[in-house]
Amino acid sequence: MGSPHLTPYEDPDAHARISALIRRHSTNDRDVRADLLRSLDLGCAHDILDLGCGFGFWAEELAARVAPGARLTGVDACDGNEVSYVRCVESQGRRARFVRAHLVSHLPFDDDSFDLVIAAYSLYFFVGVIPEVARVLRPEGSFLAVTHSEKSFNGLLSAVGLADEEGPLLLRLREFSAEGGERLLAGTFRRVERTNYLNTLTFEERDLADLLGYLAFKLPLVRPGARYGAELPDAFVRAASTTLQRKGRLTVEKDDTLFVCRGAHGR
């Protein structure tokens, strides 16, 4: 696949475990998917494109909200996600198709192919496709883009002694974050609306194992050259342990934002 930043997403089971860990330590007990999608009427969407679809975490919620008989087309660089993605969509009684593709700046679909396009926690890997999203969307279609706030990782980086470093995590996120996403999308779409989901992750001293598990999952995005599955550096483990012992509790901001985009310029 070629990018160490993507390797955590090759393991659907591990990703599902981390999603469960995040929910376990979240101070906001509302499901982020249901909360961000609650005000949207998606019942007329029949053809849905899911970019960077992963193992189907967002597709499962989305499939329950779109038209009966709708088909979701998931696109992802990790072919190991296909079985899980299809299962998540079909569990909601919708049809699924999976396309393996490493997205950069082109989408392999015809003009006006989809009523709805979503990119959840993925657009920062391929911001070059935004004009292509407008091309494949039907004129009345919507583009949903979900991303993190840059500040979400400040506590995480601080916990391992990297608070002042411009590591790959922040550099990647700044490609498309809650802070800069609206400006970027407005270059392609006339209407961009945002909804924020405010949350923090709280780790008590007894939660060191969970904190280390979260750090290990994020390691390729935190430490330059790190590979997913490698052991955490001893310095990271010591720093995280010391932080928890000293403070008794570590709070990591985990805010997310949904951008809803409609009306591409020139269409």
C-alpha positions as CSV (number, residue, x, y, z in Angstrom):
1,M,0.0,0.0,0.0
2,G,3.0,2.2,0.4
3,S,2.1,4.6,3.2
4,P,2.9,3.9,6.9
5,H,0.1,6.4,7.8
6,L,-2.5,3.9,6.4
7,T,-1.3,0.7,8.0
8,P,-3.5,0.9,11.1
9,Y,-6.5,0.8,8.8
10,E,-5.5,-2.5,7.2
11,D,-6.6,-4.3,10.4
12,P,-10.4,-4.0,10.8
13,D,-10.5,-6.0,14.0
14,A,-7.9,-3.7,15.6
15,H,-9.7,-0.6,14.4
16,A,-13.0,-1.9,15.8
17,R,-11.3,-2.5,19.2
18,I,-9.9,1.1,19.2
19,S,-13.3,2.5,18.3
20,A,-14.7,0.6,21.3
21,L,-11.9,2.0,23.5
22,I,-12.7,5.5,22.4
23,R,-16.3,5.1,23.3
24,R,-15.3,3.6,26.7
25,H,-13.3,6.7,27.6
26,S,-15.5,9.4,26.0
27,T,-17.1,12.0,28.2
28,N,-19.8,12.5,25.5
29,D,-22.0,9.4,25.6
30,R,-23.8,10.2,22.4
31,D,-22.8,8.1,19.3
32,V,-20.8,10.5,17.1
33,R,-22.4,9.1,14.0
34,A,-26.0,9.5,15.1
35,D,-25.3,12.8,16.7
36,L,-23.7,14.4,13.6
37,L,-26.2,12.9,11.1
38,R,-29.4,13.4,13.3
39,S,-30.5,16.6,11.5
40,L,-30.0,15.4,8.0
41,D,-32.8,13.9,5.8
42,L,-31.0,11.2,3.8
43,G,-34.0,9.1,3.0
44,C,-33.9,10.0,-0.7
45,A,-30.3,9.0,-1.3
46,H,-30.1,5.9,-3.4
47,D,-26.5,6.0,-4.7
48,I,-23.9,6.6,-2.0
49,L,-20.1,6.9,-2.4
50,D,-18.1,6.3,0.8
51,L,-14.5,7.5,0.4
52,G,-11.9,6.0,2.7
53,C,-14.6,3.7,3.9
54,G,-12.5,1.6,6.2
55,F,-14.2,-1.3,7.8
56,G,-17.7,0.3,7.7
57,F,-18.0,2.2,11.0
58,W,-19.8,5.1,9.4
59,A,-21.4,3.1,6.6
60,E,-23.4,1.1,9.2
61,E,-25.1,4.2,10.5
62,L,-25.4,5.8,7.1
63,A,-27.0,2.7,5.6
64,A,-29.8,2.7,8.1
65,R,-30.7,6.3,7.1
66,V,-30.7,6.2,3.3
67,A,-33.4,4.9,0.9
68,P,-34.5,1.3,1.0
69,G,-32.7,-0.5,-1.8
70,A,-29.9,2.0,-1.8
71,R,-26.4,0.9,-2.7
72,L,-23.3,2.1,-0.9
73,T,-20.0,2.0,-2.8
74,G,-17.1,1.9,-0.4
75,V,-13.6,3.0,-1.7
76,D,-10.6,2.2,0.3
77,A,-6.9,1.5,-0.2
78,C,-7.0,-1.5,2.2
79,D,-8.6,-4.5,0.5
80,G,-8.7,-6.3,3.9
81,N,-11.6,-4.0,4.8
82,E,-13.9,-5.4,2.1
83,V,-15.6,-8.2,4.0
84,S,-16.2,-6.1,7.1
85,Y,-17.5,-3.2,5.0
86,V,-20.0,-5.3,3.1
87,R,-21.2,-6.9,6.2
88,C,-21.8,-3.6,8.0
89,V,-23.9,-2.3,5.0
90,E,-25.8,-5.5,4.5
91,S,-26.7,-5.7,8.2
92,Q,-28.9,-2.6,7.6
93,G,-30.6,-4.2,4.6
94,R,-28.8,-2.1,1.9
95,R,-26.6,-3.2,-1.0
96,A,-22.8,-2.8,-0.9
97,R,-20.0,-2.6,-3.4
98,F,-16.3,-2.3,-2.4
99,V,-13.7,-0.7,-4.7
100,R,-10.0,-1.0,-3.8
101,A,-8.3,2.2,-4.9
102,H,-5.5,4.5,-3.6
103,L,-7.1,7.9,-3.9
104,V,-5.0,10.9,-4.8
105,S,-6.9,13.3,-7.1
106,H,-9.1,11.2,-9.4
107,L,-12.3,9.3,-8.7
108,P,-13.0,6.3,-11.1
109,F,-16.7,7.1,-11.6
110,D,-18.8,8.9,-14.2
111,D,-20.2,12.4,-13.8
112,D,-23.4,12.7,-11.8
113,S,-23.2,9.2,-10.4
114,F,-24.1,9.7,-6.7
115,D,-26.8,11.4,-4.6
116,L,-24.5,11.4,-1.6
117,V,-20.8,11.3,-1.0
118,I,-19.2,10.9,2.4
119,A,-15.6,11.0,3.6
120,A,-15.3,10.3,7.4
121,Y,-11.9,10.7,9.0
122,S,-10.2,10.2,5.7
123,L,-10.2,13.3,3.5
124,Y,-6.9,14.5,4.9
125,F,-5.3,11.6,3.1
126,F,-6.6,12.7,-0.3
127,V,-7.8,16.3,-0.3
128,G,-7.0,16.5,-4.1
129,V,-10.3,14.6,-4.8
130,I,-12.6,17.4,-3.6
131,P,-13.2,18.8,-7.1
132,E,-13.8,15.2,-8.3
133,V,-16.4,14.8,-5.6
134,A,-18.3,17.8,-7.1
135,R,-18.1,16.1,-10.5
136,V,-19.5,12.7,-9.5
137,L,-22.2,14.3,-7.3
138,R,-25.6,14.9,-8.9
139,P,-26.7,18.6,-8.9
140,E,-28.9,18.3,-5.8
141,G,-26.5,15.9,-4.1
142,S,-24.6,16.4,-0.8
143,F,-21.0,15.8,0.3
144,L,-20.5,15.0,4.0
145,A,-17.0,15.4,5.3
146,V,-16.1,14.4,8.9
147,T,-12.8,15.3,10.4
148,H,-11.0,16.0,13.7
149,S,-10.0,19.2,15.3
150,E,-6.2,19.9,15.4
151,K,-6.4,20.5,19.1
152,S,-7.7,16.9,19.5
153,F,-4.2,15.6,19.5
154,N,-2.5,18.2,21.7
155,G,-3.1,16.1,24.9
156,L,-2.0,12.9,23.2
157,L,1.2,14.4,22.0
158,S,1.9,16.0,25.3
159,A,1.4,12.7,27.1
160,V,4.4,11.3,25.2
161,G,6.6,14.4,25.3
162,L,5.9,15.6,21.8
163,A,3.8,18.6,22.5
164,D,6.0,21.1,20.7
165,E,6.9,19.0,17.7
166,E,5.4,19.2,14.2
167,G,5.0,15.5,13.8
168,P,3.3,13.6,11.0
169,L,0.1,13.5,12.9
170,L,-0.5,17.2,12.9
171,L,1.0,17.7,9.5
172,R,-1.4,15.2,8.0
173,L,-4.4,16.5,9.9
174,R,-3.8,20.0,8.8
175,E,-4.5,18.9,5.2
176,F,-8.2,18.8,6.3
177,S,-9.1,19.7,9.8
178,A,-12.1,21.3,11.6
179,E,-10.1,24.6,11.7
180,G,-9.3,24.8,8.0
181,G,-11.9,22.5,6.3
182,E,-14.6,25.1,5.7
183,R,-12.2,27.3,3.7
184,L,-10.9,24.4,1.7
185,L,-14.4,23.1,0.8
186,A,-15.7,26.6,0.0
187,G,-13.3,26.7,-3.0
188,T,-15.5,24.0,-4.6
189,F,-19.0,24.2,-3.0
190,R,-21.2,27.3,-2.7
191,R,-22.8,26.1,0.6
192,V,-20.8,24.6,3.4
193,E,-22.5,24.1,6.8
194,R,-20.8,22.7,9.9
195,T,-21.9,20.8,13.0
196,N,-19.5,20.2,15.9
197,Y,-19.3,17.2,18.1
198,L,-17.6,18.1,21.4
199,N,-15.9,15.3,23.3
200,T,-12.9,14.4,25.5
201,L,-11.2,11.1,26.3
202,T,-10.4,10.6,30.0
203,F,-7.8,8.2,31.2
204,E,-7.5,7.5,34.9
205,E,-4.3,6.1,36.4
206,R,-5.8,2.6,36.3
207,D,-6.3,3.1,32.5
208,L,-2.7,3.0,31.5
209,A,-3.1,-0.1,29.4
210,D,-5.9,1.6,27.4
211,L,-3.9,4.8,27.0
212,L,-0.9,2.8,25.7
213,G,-3.2,0.8,23.3
214,Y,-4.5,4.1,21.9
215,L,-1.0,5.5,21.5
216,A,0.2,2.3,19.8
217,F,-2.6,2.6,17.3
218,K,-1.7,6.2,16.6
219,L,2.1,5.5,16.5
220,P,2.6,5.8,12.7
221,L,1.0,9.2,12.9
222,V,2.9,10.3,16.0
223,R,6.5,9.1,15.3
224,P,8.2,9.6,12.0
225,G,9.0,6.3,10.3
226,A,7.1,4.2,12.8
227,R,5.2,1.1,11.6
228,Y,1.9,0.0,12.9
229,G,2.2,-3.1,15.2
230,A,5.6,-2.0,16.5
231,E,6.1,-1.8,20.2
232,L,5.8,1.7,21.7
233,P,9.2,3.3,22.4
234,D,10.2,3.0,26.0
235,A,10.3,6.8,26.2
236,F,6.6,7.0,25.2
237,V,5.6,4.4,27.8
238,R,7.6,6.1,30.5
239,A,6.1,9.5,29.6
240,A,2.5,8.3,29.5
241,S,3.0,6.4,32.8
242,T,4.6,9.4,34.5
243,T,1.8,11.8,33.2
244,L,-0.9,9.5,34.7
245,Q,0.9,9.1,38.0
246,R,1.6,12.8,38.3
247,K,-1.9,14.0,37.3
248,G,-4.0,11.1,38.3
249,R,-6.0,11.7,35.1
250,L,-5.2,12.6,31.5
251,T,-7.8,14.4,29.4
252,V,-7.4,14.3,25.6
253,E,-9.7,16.5,23.5
254,K,-11.5,14.5,20.8
255,D,-13.7,17.0,19.0
256,D,-15.0,16.2,15.6
257,T,-16.8,18.3,12.9
258,L,-19.2,17.4,10.1
259,F,-19.2,19.7,7.0
260,V,-22.2,19.4,4.7
261,C,-21.5,20.7,1.2
262,R,-24.0,21.4,-1.5
263,G,-24.0,23.3,-4.8
264,A,-20.7,23.0,-6.6
265,H,-19.4,26.2,-8.2
266,G,-20.1,26.3,-11.9
267,R,-23.0,23.8,-11.9
